[in-house]
Amino acid sequence: MNTLTKLALGLMDQLQPLPAIGIAQKTLTLLPATQTGGKPLMEALAARQSQREFSDIPLPAQTLSDLLWSAAGVNRTAHGGRTFPSAMNAQEVLLYVAMPEGLFLYDPIRHVMELVAARDVRRVTGYQDFVDAAALDLVFVADHTRMKLIPAAQREAFASVSAGAMAQNVYLYCASMGFSTVLRAWFDRHALSQAMGLGTDHQLLLSQTVGARKAI
């Protein structure tokens, strides 16, 4: 679906997700993350870029596991430390994964994906046409109920910093492993909140498309 059509549907409050493709498991246990390999950090930084051409090929199971661990996984098991910073360790940014088979919430502690909705939410994660068909779209959501120790006026800024760090982790993973990604903030917030079933304490921050590079 092209951008103009999405904009028009949004104005009519008619931008809707699609039915899921296939039957998703309620809990998808991910493979153990591969925490070695890839390009050296400086090479990954040199290769980091936004790309807007995606193949519709699904990501391999190991890639999906490594991607989500890179974004928000536990890298210090003794105290549950994550791969990104969080003010006062609030861990307020929830990582949702929109795929053809459904919308999932990533649980970093258990390293699993929990099914939230059996529908394809990808087209609602952005006005761009490429979000509809790429392997997945990540959605970063702030849960304000986890930020009670942080002054209300600072919560959005703090959560945005954490989400930005998570997104950069995704960029570096994709640069290291040869995948495409682009971070986005242009989407219909009302339509996406409805499609995801978010509550009043949840705030949409960013979305990020990930997929294999489109063959030229």
C-alpha positions as CSV (number, residue, x, y, z in Angstrom):
1,M,0.0,0.0,0.0
2,N,1.5,3.4,-1.0
3,T,2.0,6.4,1.2
4,L,-0.9,8.5,-0.1
5,T,-3.4,5.6,0.4
6,K,-2.2,5.2,4.0
7,L,-2.5,8.9,4.7
8,A,-6.0,8.9,3.3
9,L,-7.1,5.9,5.3
10,G,-5.5,7.5,8.4
11,L,-7.6,10.6,7.9
12,M,-10.7,8.4,7.7
13,D,-9.6,6.4,10.8
14,Q,-9.5,3.3,8.5
15,L,-5.8,2.3,8.6
16,Q,-6.1,-1.2,9.8
17,P,-3.8,-4.2,10.2
18,L,-4.1,-7.3,8.0
19,P,-5.1,-10.8,9.0
20,A,-2.1,-12.9,10.2
21,I,-0.4,-15.3,7.8
22,G,-0.4,-18.7,9.3
23,I,-0.9,-19.7,13.0
24,A,1.6,-18.3,15.4
25,Q,2.6,-20.0,18.7
26,K,1.6,-18.1,21.8
27,T,5.2,-18.3,23.1
28,L,8.0,-18.5,20.6
29,T,11.2,-19.6,22.3
30,L,14.2,-18.1,20.5
31,L,17.5,-19.9,19.9
32,P,20.3,-18.9,22.2
33,A,21.9,-15.7,21.0
34,T,25.2,-15.9,19.2
35,Q,27.3,-13.4,21.2
36,T,30.5,-13.8,19.1
37,G,31.4,-13.1,15.5
38,G,30.4,-10.3,13.1
39,K,32.4,-7.4,12.0
40,P,34.7,-5.5,14.5
41,L,33.0,-2.5,16.1
42,M,34.8,0.1,14.0
43,E,34.0,-1.7,10.8
44,A,30.3,-2.0,11.8
45,L,30.2,1.8,12.6
46,A,31.7,2.6,9.3
47,A,29.1,0.5,7.5
48,R,26.1,1.7,9.6
49,Q,23.4,3.3,7.4
50,S,19.7,3.6,6.8
51,Q,18.4,1.5,3.9
52,R,14.9,1.6,2.5
53,E,15.0,-1.4,0.1
54,F,13.9,-4.7,1.6
55,S,13.4,-8.3,0.5
56,D,10.3,-10.0,1.8
57,I,12.3,-13.1,2.8
58,P,11.8,-14.0,6.5
59,L,14.8,-13.7,8.8
60,P,16.4,-17.0,9.7
61,A,15.6,-18.2,13.3
62,Q,19.2,-17.5,14.5
63,T,19.2,-14.1,13.0
64,L,15.9,-13.2,14.7
65,S,17.3,-14.4,18.0
66,D,20.6,-12.4,17.6
67,L,18.7,-9.3,16.4
68,L,16.4,-9.1,19.4
69,W,19.2,-9.9,21.9
70,S,21.3,-7.2,20.3
71,A,18.5,-4.7,20.7
72,A,17.4,-5.4,24.2
73,G,18.8,-8.7,25.5
74,V,20.4,-9.6,28.8
75,N,24.2,-9.4,28.6
76,R,25.0,-9.6,32.4
77,T,23.0,-12.5,33.8
78,A,24.1,-11.9,37.4
79,H,21.8,-8.9,37.7
80,G,19.8,-8.8,34.5
81,G,21.9,-6.1,32.8
82,R,20.8,-5.3,29.3
83,T,22.6,-4.3,26.0
84,F,21.2,-0.7,26.3
85,P,21.2,1.9,29.1
86,S,18.0,2.7,31.2
87,A,17.7,5.5,33.7
88,M,17.4,4.1,37.2
89,N,17.2,0.7,35.6
90,A,13.5,1.3,35.0
91,Q,13.6,-0.9,31.8
92,E,10.6,1.1,30.6
93,V,11.0,0.5,26.8
94,L,9.1,-2.5,25.6
95,L,10.2,-4.0,22.3
96,Y,7.3,-5.3,20.0
97,V,7.9,-7.3,16.9
98,A,5.5,-7.0,14.0
99,M,5.7,-10.0,11.7
100,P,3.4,-11.6,9.1
101,E,2.2,-14.2,11.6
102,G,1.4,-11.7,14.4
103,L,2.5,-9.0,16.8
104,F,4.9,-10.2,19.5
105,L,6.4,-8.7,22.7
106,Y,10.0,-9.6,23.3
107,D,10.8,-10.8,26.8
108,P,14.5,-10.3,27.4
109,I,14.8,-12.2,30.7
110,R,13.4,-15.4,29.2
111,H,14.6,-14.6,25.6
112,V,11.2,-15.5,24.1
113,M,8.5,-13.7,22.1
114,E,5.0,-13.6,23.5
115,L,2.1,-13.3,21.0
116,V,0.1,-10.1,21.6
117,A,-2.2,-10.2,18.6
118,A,-2.7,-12.7,15.8
119,R,-2.7,-10.0,13.1
120,D,-0.2,-8.5,10.7
121,V,0.4,-5.0,12.1
122,R,3.4,-4.2,9.8
123,R,1.4,-1.8,7.4
124,V,0.3,0.3,10.3
125,T,3.9,0.8,11.7
126,G,4.6,3.5,9.1
127,Y,3.4,5.5,6.1
128,Q,6.2,4.2,3.9
129,D,5.3,1.4,1.5
130,F,8.3,-0.8,2.4
131,V,7.0,-1.5,5.9
132,D,4.2,-3.7,4.6
133,A,6.5,-6.4,3.1
134,A,9.8,-6.3,5.0
135,A,10.5,-9.3,7.3
136,L,9.6,-7.4,10.5
137,D,9.0,-4.0,12.0
138,L,10.2,-3.3,15.6
139,V,8.1,-0.9,17.6
140,F,9.6,0.8,20.7
141,V,7.0,1.6,23.4
142,A,7.5,3.4,26.7
143,D,5.6,1.9,29.7
144,H,5.2,4.8,32.0
145,T,4.1,2.5,34.9
146,R,7.7,1.4,35.1
147,M,8.9,5.0,35.6
148,K,7.3,6.0,38.9
149,L,10.7,7.1,40.4
150,I,11.4,9.4,37.4
151,P,9.7,12.9,37.4
152,A,6.9,12.9,34.9
153,A,8.4,15.8,32.9
154,Q,11.5,13.7,32.2
155,R,10.0,10.4,31.4
156,E,9.6,10.8,27.6
157,A,13.1,12.1,27.2
158,F,14.6,9.3,29.3
159,A,12.6,6.6,27.4
160,S,13.6,8.1,24.1
161,V,17.3,7.9,25.0
162,S,16.9,4.2,25.8
163,A,14.9,3.6,22.6
164,G,17.6,5.4,20.6
165,A,20.3,3.2,22.1
166,M,18.3,0.1,21.3
167,A,17.8,1.2,17.8
168,Q,21.5,1.9,17.4
169,N,22.2,-1.7,18.6
170,V,20.0,-2.9,15.8
171,Y,21.8,-0.7,13.3
172,L,25.2,-2.1,14.3
173,Y,23.9,-5.7,14.2
174,C,22.5,-5.2,10.7
175,A,25.7,-3.4,9.6
176,S,27.8,-6.2,11.0
177,M,25.7,-9.0,9.5
178,G,24.6,-7.5,6.2
179,F,21.0,-6.7,6.8
180,S,19.0,-3.6,6.0
181,T,17.3,-1.4,8.6
182,V,15.9,2.1,8.9
183,L,14.6,3.9,12.0
184,R,11.3,5.7,11.7
185,A,9.1,8.2,13.6
186,W,6.5,8.9,10.9
187,F,3.5,6.7,11.6
188,D,-0.2,7.1,12.5
189,R,0.1,6.9,16.3
190,H,-3.6,6.5,16.9
191,A,-4.0,3.7,14.4
192,L,-0.9,1.9,15.6
193,S,-1.9,2.2,19.2
194,Q,-5.3,0.7,18.4
195,A,-3.8,-2.1,16.3
196,M,-1.4,-3.0,19.1
197,G,-4.0,-2.7,21.8
198,L,-1.9,-0.3,23.9
199,G,-3.2,1.3,27.1
200,T,-3.1,4.9,28.2
201,D,0.2,4.3,30.1
202,H,2.0,3.2,26.9
203,Q,3.6,5.7,24.6
204,L,4.8,5.0,21.1
205,L,8.3,6.2,20.5
206,L,9.9,4.8,17.4
207,S,9.6,2.0,14.8
208,Q,12.4,0.3,12.9
209,T,12.1,-1.9,9.8
210,V,14.6,-4.8,9.5
211,G,15.0,-7.3,6.6
212,A,17.3,-8.9,4.1
213,R,18.7,-6.6,1.5
214,K,16.7,-6.4,-1.7
215,A,18.4,-7.9,-4.7
216,I,19.1,-5.4,-7.4
